[in-house]
Amino acid sequence: MDWKEYEIYITKHFQKLFPQTSIQHDVRREGLMFKTKRQIDILIEGKVAGFDLSVIVDCKYFNKKVDVKEVESFLSFLQDLKASKGILITNNGYSEAAYNRATYDSKDIELRIINFDDLEKFQGFMAIPYSKSECAIVTSPDGWVVDASPQGPYVASFYPAGLSQEEAFHTEGFIYLSFSHKDKSWPDLPDLLEKQADGARNHYNQPKIEYIETIDREDCSLTMRVIDAAEMGSTIEYTVFLDYQNVIIYLTLFTVRDKEKQYIKKLEWIAQKLIKGNVIFDKNDAPINVQL
């Protein structure tokens, strides 16, 4: 397989994975900063969970691992095209520095690096859960999937690939996303925290409730809470609250204690990469687009 066949194979794979989207190979778009035509290996445009979204895919066919310089170059490329999401696919792996730069140091642009051999596992990576007019564009962290089919009181869930939602909840790690709309019944974050704390005290005998430091965002304030109780056994609960003007979006992690540190990073990664939006409805109250 040469580099051209490599790109065509990946294009066909994404066409099979997302049959309702426009997936083009070898596309050119004008950059906003440099005002020149930029070549895009694969451009994914179309409906994701009923909403318009675009993702740029770059295919690296190297005889060595992708290094941090390639990641830096692709991030600059995405910035010039005003893209918020990119996927870098490599046939020969990537360095630890490249992975860290893509995963932890790109706050404004979400970049995922995937080994070519893992392409078949790449599914369920993006969703747009919504409640009333509020929505969130979310992506699953590395090794996890996102499920936006409503089950229970939450609108989306995240869990390790290869497990069912129930298996993840009971044996591994599980994150769910919910919205709390600010109104007379639930006016602000302190009120929500107090009511949820009362609920925990009613459910558990003397639960330990703490608030700890977490990540920062410019568009909202964040609070992280930990709930621990004897009745929870080997499980512990972490929640990150994103406090916006009209809504609070919160992500709750249930994790086994021996993977606590590892999964807190995934919780914070989802919260960091989340893009807040508003749903646009048609005259029949069907969601048709997202306004960021």
KOLSE-506706 format. One record per atom (N, C-alpha, C): z, y, x. Coordinates in steps of 0.2 Angstrom, whole numbers, plus 5000, padded with zeros to 4 digits. Each point is the difference from the previous one (the first is absolute). Layout:
% residues N
ZYX ...
//
This chain:
% residues 292
500049945004 500050064996 500050065004 499550054999 500050065004 500450054996 500050075002 500450054997 499750024993 499349994999 499750024994 500249954995 499949935002 500249954995 500850004998 500450025005 500750014999 500150054995 499750065000 500150054995 499749984993 499449965000 499849984994 500449954996 500349955004 500449954998 500750034997 500250055003 500650044997 499850044994 499550035000 499750034994 500049964994 499749945001 499949954995 500749974997 500550005005 500649984998 500450054995 499950065002 500350054996 499750014993 499349985000 499650004994 500349954995 500249945003 500249954996 500850014998 500350035004 500750024999 500150054995 499650055000 500050064995 499350004996 499949964996 499350004997 499850064995 500550044998 499950054996 500050075004 499950005006 500050065004 499350005004 499950065002 499450015004 500249995007 499749965004 500149985007 499450005003 499950065005 499450015003 500149995008 499549975003 500049995007 499650055004 500250035005 499650055005 499950064996 500550034998 499950074996 500250065004 499650054998 500150065004 500350064995 500550035003 500350064996 500250065005 499950064997 500150055004 500850025001 500250005007 500750025001 500150074998 500750014998 500250074998 500150045006 500349985005 500250045006 499450015005 499649955001 499550015005 499350014997 499949994993 499450024997 499449965002 500149935002 499549965002 500149934996 499449975000 500049944996 500449945004 500549974997 500449955003 499849934997 499949955005 499849944998 500649964998 500049974994 500549964997 499849925000 500449965003 499849934999 499949974993 500650014997 500049984993 500450054996 499750024994 500350054996 500249964993 500650004998 500249974993 500150064996 499750004994 500150064995 499949964993 500550034996 500049974993 500650004997 500149954995 500649994996 500549965004 500650025000 500649965002 500550014995 500249944996 500550014995 499750054995 499450014999 499750054995 499950075003 500250015006 499950075003 499550005005 499750065001 499650015006 500350015007 499849965005 500350005006 499549985005 500150035006 499549985006 500449985006 499749955004 500349975006 499550005005 500150025006 499549995006 500249945004 499549965001 500249945005 499650005006 500349995006 499750015006 500049935003 499549975003 499949935002 500050005008 500549985003 500050005008 499849935002 499449995003 499849945003 500050005008 500649995002 500250015007 500149935004 499950005007 500249955004 500750005002 500450054998 500750025001 500450024994 500650005001 500450034994 499950074999 500150024994 500050074998 500650035003 499950065003 500550045003 500250064996 500550035002 500250064997 499550065000 499550005005 499550055000 499549994994 499949944999 499549994994 500450024993 500649995000 500450024994 500050074999 500150045006 500050075000 499350034998 499549975002 499350024999 499949994992 500249944997 499949994993 500450054996 500650015002 500450054996 499750075000 499750025005 499650065001 499450004995 499749945000 499449994996 500250014993 500549974998 500250004993 500250074998 500350035004 500350074999 499350054999 499549995004 499450044999 499749994993 500049944998 499749984993 500550014995 500650025001 500550024995 500249934996 500049955004 500249934997 500849995001 500349984994 500749985001 500149935002 499549964999 500149925001 499449985005 500249965005 499549975004 500249935002 499549955001 500249935002 499649995007 500349985005 499749995006 500049925001 499449975000 500049925001 499749995007 500449955003 499849995007 500049925001 499549985004 499949935001 500449975006 500350045003 500449985006 500750035001 500350014994 500750025000 500150085002 500650015001 500250075002 500650015003 500150055004 500650015004 500650024996 500649995003 500650024996 500050074999 499850045005 499950075000 499650034994 499449965000 499550024994 500349984993 500449955000 500349984993 500550054998 500450025005 500650054999 499750074998 499450025003 499750064999 499850004993 499649954998 499749994993 500650004995 500549965001 500549984995 500550064999 500350025006 500650044999 499950085001 499450025004 499950065002 499550044997 499749974994 499550044996 500250024994 500450054999 500350024993 499550024995 499550045002 499550034995 499549954998 499849955005 499449964999 500349935001 499949964995 500249935000 499449965003 500249965006 499649965004 500249935000 499649954998 500249935001 499649975005 500249965005 499749965004 500049934998 499449975000 500049934997 499649965005 500249945002 499649955004 499549974996 499449995003 499449974996 500249944997 500449965004 500249934997 500450004994 500450064999 500450014994 499750034994 499450015001 499650044995 500149964993 500049945000 500049964993 500750014997 500550025004 500750014997 500050074997 499550055001 500150074999 499950014992 500550004996 499950014993 500650034997 499950034995 500650034996 500450055005 499650045003 500350055005 500150074997 499750014994 500050074998 500150004992 500450054997 500050004993 500250084998 499950014994 500250074997 500449994994 500649985001 500550004994 500150074997 500150004993 500150074997 500549994994 500350054998 500450014995 499950074996 499850004994 499850064997 499550035004 500150075002 499550035004 500150005007 500549965003 500250005007 499749945003 499850005006 499749945003 500250005008 499949945003 500150005007 499549955003 499650025005 499549965003 500549975006 500049935000 500449965004 499649955004 500349985006 499749955003 500549955003 499849945000 500549955003 500150005007 500649995003 500150005007 499749945003 499950005007 499749945003 500349934998 499649964998 500349934998 500249994993 500050064996 500250004993 499450014996 500149994993 499550024995 500450044995 499650044996 500350044995 499749984993 500449994995 499849974994 500250064995 499550034996 500150054996 499949984992 500149934999 500049984993 500750004998 500250044995 500650024998 500449944998 500649995003 500549954998 500750025000 500350004995 500750035000 500050074999 500550045003 500150074999 499650045005 499749965005 499650045005 499350004999 499650045004 499350004999 499649975006 500349995005 499749965006 500549975004 499849955004 500449965004 499649985006 500449995006 499849995006 500349945003 499749955003 500349945003 499649975005 500349955004 499649975005 499449964998 499450015003 499449964998 500149925001 499849974995 500149925000 500549984995 500450054998 500649984996 499850034993 500349974995 500050034993 500550055000 500050044995 500550064999 500749974999 500049944996 500749974999 500349975006 499549975004 500249975006 500350055005 499650065001 500250055004 500750034998 500150014993 500650034998 500649965001 500049935000 500549965001 500249975007 499450005004 500149975007 499950045006 499650064999 499750035006 500250084999 499550044997 500150075000 499550024994 500350054997 499650034994 500150074999 499550044998 500150074999 499650024993 500450044996 499650024994 500050085000 499550024996 500050084999 500150014993 500350064999 500150034993 500050075000 499950034994 500050074999 500650024996 500350065001 500550034996 499850074998 499850014994 499750074998 500650044999 500050065002 500550054999 500050034993 500549994996 500050034993 500750014999 500250014993 500750014999 500449945001 499749944999 500449945001 500249985007 499550025005 500049985007 499850075004 500450055000 499750065002 499950015008 500349965004 499950015007 500349945004 499950015007 500249945004 500749985000 500550055000 500749995000 500249964994 499750024994 500149974994 499849925000 499449995003 499749935000 500449965005 500350035005 500449965005 500749984997 500250054996 500749994997 499949944995 499550014995 499949954995 499949935003 499649995006 499849945003 500749975003 500450055003 500649975003 500549974995 500050044994 500449974995 499849934997 499349995000 499749944998 500249955006 500050015006 500249965005 500749985000 500450044998 500849994999 500149964994 499650004995 500149964994 499749935001 499549995005 499749945001 500449965006 500250045005 500449965005 500750025000 500449965004 500750025000 500150045007 500250064999 500150055006 499449995005 499450024998 499550015005 500150055005 499749995006 500050055005 499350045000 500150074998 499450044999 500050065006 499550005004 500050055005 499350035000 500050065003 499350045001 499950015008 499449985002 499950005007 499450045002 499950025006 499450045002 499449965000 499450034998 499449974999 499450045003 499449994998 499450045003 500050074996 499650045003 499850074997 499350004997 499950044995 499450024997 500050074999 499450045000 500050074999 499950014993 499849964996 499850014993 500649994995 500549975002 500649984996 500649985005 500650004996 500649985004 500149934999 500349965005 500149934999 500749985001 500349954997 500649985000 500049925000 500449975005 500049935000 500749984998 500149954996 500649974998 500149935001 500649975002 500149935001 500549984995 499949944997 500549974996 500149935002 500749995001 500249935003 500549984996 500049934998 500649984996 500149925001 500649984999 500149935002 499649954996 499850024993 499649964996 499349995002 499850055004 499350005003 499949945005 500549975003 499949955005 499750025006 499449975001 499650015007 499550064999 500050034994 499650064998 500350065001 499650055001 500350075001 499450054997 500250054997 499550054996 500050075004 499350025001 499950065002 499550044996 500150064998 499650044996 499850075003 499450025001 499850065002 499750044994 500350064999 499850054994 499650055003 499450014997 499650065002 500050054994 500450065001 500150054995 499550055000 499650004994 499550054999 500250054994 499650054999 500250054995 500149974993 499649954998 500049984993 500249925000 500049975005 500149935000 500349975006 500449955000 500349975006 499749935000 499749995006 499649935001 500549965005 500249944998 500549975004 499749935002 500249975006 499849945002 500649965002 500149944997 500649965001 499949945004 500349985005 499949945004 500649964999 499949934998 500549955001 499849965005 500449995005 499849965006 500649955002 499849955003 500549955003 500350045007 500649995001 500350045005 499749995007 499849945002 499749995007 499350035001 499750034994 499450045001 500150074998 500650024999 500250074998 499650055004 500150005006 499750065005 499350004999 499749945000 499249995000 499850034994 500349984994 499750024994 500250074998 500550035002 500150074999 499450045003 499849985006 499450045003 499449994995 499949954996 499549994996 500150054994 500650004997 500250054995 499850075002 500250025005 499950075003 499350015001 499649955002 499350015001 499650014994 500249964994 499750024994 500250074997 500650025001 500250064998 499750065004 499849995006 499750055004 499350004999 499649954998 499350004999 499850014993 500550004995 499950014993 499750074999 499550004996 499650074998 500250014993 500350064998 500250024993 499450034997 499949984994 499450034996 500250004993 499550034996 500050014993 499449964996 500249974995 499549964997 499650054995 499349995000 499650044995 499749954995 500150014994 499949964994 499450034996 499649954997 499550024996 500250014993 499650024995 500250024994 500349944996 499949945002 500349944997 500749985004 500250055004 500649995004 500049945005 499449985002 499949955005 499950045007 500449975005 499950035007 499449995003 499750065002 499350005003 500050025007 500550045003 500050035007 500750025002 500050025006 500650025003 499950075003 500550054999 500050065003 500550005005 499950025006 500550005006 500250075001 
//
